[in-house]
Amino acid sequence: MATTQVETIKASVLHGPKDLRVETRTIAAPGPGELQVSVRATGICGSDMHYFQHFANGDFH
């Protein structure tokens, strides 16, 4: 029986309008047929900023 390794990551979590927090989260190792990627950089666009400011973007809440 294989054991599942659990590791911790830092995640940016939006809790509400203008309430973005960096949190430590646990993630399980990938299972069969899955893989894990390492993100080195990301970007944001205008719709991301609108969602951050208003916690909504059009009909998406």
N, C-alpha and C positions, 0 to 999 in steps of 0.2 A: 504494500500500500504506500503510495507516495504522500509525502507531507506537503502541505501548502505553506509556502513562505509568505509572510506578510511584511511589507516594508512601508515606511512613511514617506510622504511627499509634502511639499508646500503647494497649496492651491489658493488661487484668488477666488473668493466666493462673494457674489453680490447678494446681500440680504434685503436690500430695499433701495429706494432712490438715494444716490450718493453715499451708499453704505457698503463700500467694497472692503473686505477684510482678507488678510492672508492668514490661512489656517493650516494646521498640520492635519493631514488626513491619512488614513491607512488604506492601502490597496493590496489586494491579493495578487499573487503571481498568476500569469496567464495560464489558462487551462488548455486542454487539447484543442488544437485548431485555432488558437488565439495567439497573439503576439503583443508585446509591449514596446512602444516607441518612446524615445527620449526627445522632448521638445526643447530646442535650444533658443528659439526666439519666436515671438508672435507679433502681430500687428493689430491695430484697431481701425475701424472706419467710422464714418459719420453716424451710421445706424447704431453702432456700439455705444457711442457717446450719448445718443438720444435715449437708449435703453438705460444706461447708467444714470442719467439725470432724472428720468421720469418713470423708470421701472416698467416701461412699456415702449413698444415701437409699432405704431399703427394698431392693428387688431391683435398683435402678439403681446401677451401680458405674462 
